[in-house]
Amino acid sequence: MADAPVVVLASASPRRRELLHQIGVPFRQDVVAIDESPRPGEAPRAHVLRLARAKAEAVVAAGRAGGLPVLGADTVVVIDGEILGKPSDADQARAMLRRLSGRAHEVLTAVAVSDGRRRAEAVSVSRVYFRDLTEAEITAYWATGEPADKAGAYAIQGRGAVFVRRLEGSHSGVVGLPLYETARLLEAFGIRVLGEELGAGR
């Protein structure tokens, strides 16, 4: 029998699901749709924090948490101070990859945990260095289908890893859920990944 969930993951992302599985945290998923558009003049850090909070608190507000803390997360790719979202088509994906080619960019992932009475949150900031990309590589990468639903039009956990020359920060944060920060936030709610039974503090 599977372990009873100790947290609700407010995300449909298979990558975040895999990362929680990686550290052995039993969870269930529940997603409430929210508007993820950046606000005018909103800084990237403020944007990801607002969305991570909104995702977690939307599940709590909908009365679907069942007494469990809810974990929300959001990830953005930032270059020259501009947020690169998911590409709408092949032309936009190619333009994003050309812009990232041969340069460094930042990936910010915010994590928020809320139970309706209190909230804990953190932001992971990583710096990713791309090698120079050729037009043929960019076209071939788009043809794999991988960039279509990824912020910045690449996936470091997939074939896009071949573009990454160097990473400073959190690999799991770039994938979509920084595990160091996530474990610390869960600990604040009595959920320890190591050292105690999961959920012992509930």
C-alpha positions in Angstrom: 0.0 0.0 0.0 1.3 3.5 -0.9 2.1 5.8 1.9 -0.6 8.4 2.8 0.2 11.8 1.3 1.7 14.4 3.7 1.5 17.3 1.3 -0.6 18.5 -1.6 1.4 19.4 -4.8 -0.4 22.4 -6.4 1.2 21.7 -9.8 0.4 19.5 -12.8 4.1 19.3 -13.7 5.5 15.8 -14.2 8.9 17.2 -13.4 7.9 18.4 -10.0 6.2 15.2 -9.3 9.3 13.2 -10.1 11.5 15.5 -7.9 9.2 15.0 -4.9 9.3 11.2 -5.6 13.1 11.5 -5.7 13.2 12.6 -2.0 10.6 10.2 -0.9 7.8 12.6 0.0 4.3 11.1 -0.3 1.9 13.6 -1.9 -1.1 14.0 -4.0 -1.6 16.6 -6.8 -4.4 19.2 -7.0 -4.3 22.1 -9.4 -6.4 25.3 -9.4 -6.1 27.4 -12.6 -4.7 30.9 -12.0 -3.6 33.7 -14.3 0.2 33.4 -14.6 0.7 36.6 -16.6 3.4 39.0 -15.3 2.0 42.3 -14.0 3.3 45.5 -15.6 6.7 46.3 -14.2 6.8 43.2 -12.0 10.3 42.0 -11.2 11.1 38.3 -11.9 11.6 37.4 -8.2 8.3 39.1 -7.2 6.6 37.4 -10.1 7.6 33.8 -9.2 6.9 34.3 -5.5 3.4 35.7 -6.2 2.6 32.7 -8.5 4.0 30.1 -6.1 1.9 31.6 -3.3 -1.2 31.9 -5.5 -1.0 28.2 -6.6 -0.7 27.0 -3.0 -3.3 29.3 -1.6 -5.8 28.6 -4.4 -6.0 24.9 -3.4 -6.3 25.9 0.3 -9.1 28.4 -0.5 -10.9 25.9 -2.6 -11.2 23.6 0.5 -9.4 20.8 -1.2 -6.3 20.5 1.0 -7.9 18.1 3.4 -5.9 19.5 6.3 -2.5 19.0 4.5 0.0 21.7 3.7 0.0 22.7 0.1 3.1 23.2 -2.0 3.1 25.6 -4.9 6.0 26.4 -7.2 6.8 28.6 -10.2 9.9 28.8 -12.5 11.0 31.5 -14.9 14.0 31.9 -17.2 15.4 35.5 -17.2 17.8 37.2 -19.5 18.6 40.9 -19.6 16.0 41.3 -16.9 13.2 39.9 -19.1 11.1 36.8 -18.3 11.1 34.2 -21.1 7.9 32.2 -20.8 6.9 29.1 -22.8 7.2 29.7 -26.6 3.9 30.0 -28.5 5.3 28.6 -31.7 8.5 27.5 -33.5 9.5 31.0 -34.4 9.3 32.2 -30.8 11.2 29.1 -29.6 14.0 29.7 -32.1 14.2 33.3 -31.1 14.5 32.4 -27.5 17.3 29.9 -28.1 19.2 32.3 -30.3 19.0 34.8 -27.5 20.3 32.3 -24.9 23.1 31.0 -27.3 26.6 31.6 -26.0 25.3 33.6 -23.0 24.5 33.2 -19.3 20.9 33.5 -18.0 19.2 33.1 -14.7 16.5 30.6 -13.7 14.4 31.5 -10.7 12.1 29.0 -8.9 9.9 30.0 -6.0 8.4 27.5 -3.6 5.6 28.3 -1.2 4.0 26.0 1.4 0.7 27.1 3.0 -1.9 25.4 5.3 -4.2 28.4 5.4 -2.9 29.6 8.7 0.7 30.2 7.9 3.0 30.2 4.9 6.7 29.6 4.3 8.5 30.4 1.1 11.9 30.6 -0.6 13.4 31.4 -4.0 16.2 29.5 -5.7 18.3 31.5 -8.2 20.6 29.6 -10.6 22.9 30.9 -13.4 23.0 28.8 -16.5 25.7 29.2 -19.2 24.8 28.1 -22.7 27.4 27.2 -25.4 27.0 28.7 -28.9 24.2 27.1 -30.7 24.0 26.6 -34.5 20.8 27.2 -36.5 20.8 23.5 -37.4 20.8 22.5 -33.7 18.1 24.9 -32.9 15.9 23.6 -35.7 16.6 20.0 -34.8 15.9 20.7 -31.1 12.5 22.2 -31.9 11.7 19.1 -34.0 12.1 16.9 -30.9 9.0 18.6 -29.3 10.8 19.2 -26.1 11.0 23.0 -26.1 7.3 23.6 -26.8 6.1 23.7 -23.2 9.2 24.8 -21.4 10.1 28.2 -20.0 12.9 29.6 -22.1 12.3 26.9 -24.8 14.6 24.3 -23.2 14.7 21.5 -20.7 17.9 20.9 -18.7 16.6 17.5 -17.7 16.2 16.5 -21.3 18.1 16.9 -24.6 18.5 20.6 -23.8 21.2 19.5 -21.3 23.7 19.3 -24.2 23.5 23.1 -24.6 24.5 23.8 -20.9 28.2 24.5 -20.6 28.1 25.3 -16.9 25.6 25.7 -14.1 25.9 27.7 -10.9 23.2 26.9 -8.4 20.5 24.2 -8.1 20.0 21.7 -10.9 16.7 20.6 -9.4 15.7 24.3 -9.2 16.3 24.7 -12.9 14.2 21.6 -13.5 11.4 23.2 -11.5 11.6 22.3 -7.8 14.7 23.2 -5.7 15.0 20.2 -3.4 17.2 21.9 -0.7 14.7 24.8 -0.3 11.7 22.5 -0.6 12.9 20.1 2.2 13.6 23.1 4.5 10.1 24.5 3.9 8.5 21.1 4.5 10.5 20.8 7.7 8.8 24.0 9.0 5.5 22.1 8.7 6.8 19.0 10.5 7.6 17.0 7.4 11.2 15.8 7.5 12.7 14.0 4.5 15.4 12.4 6.7 15.7 11.8 10.4 12.0 11.4 11.3 9.0 9.7 10.0 7.4 11.9 7.3 4.5 13.8 8.6 5.4 13.1 12.2 4.9 16.7 13.1 1.3 16.9 11.9 
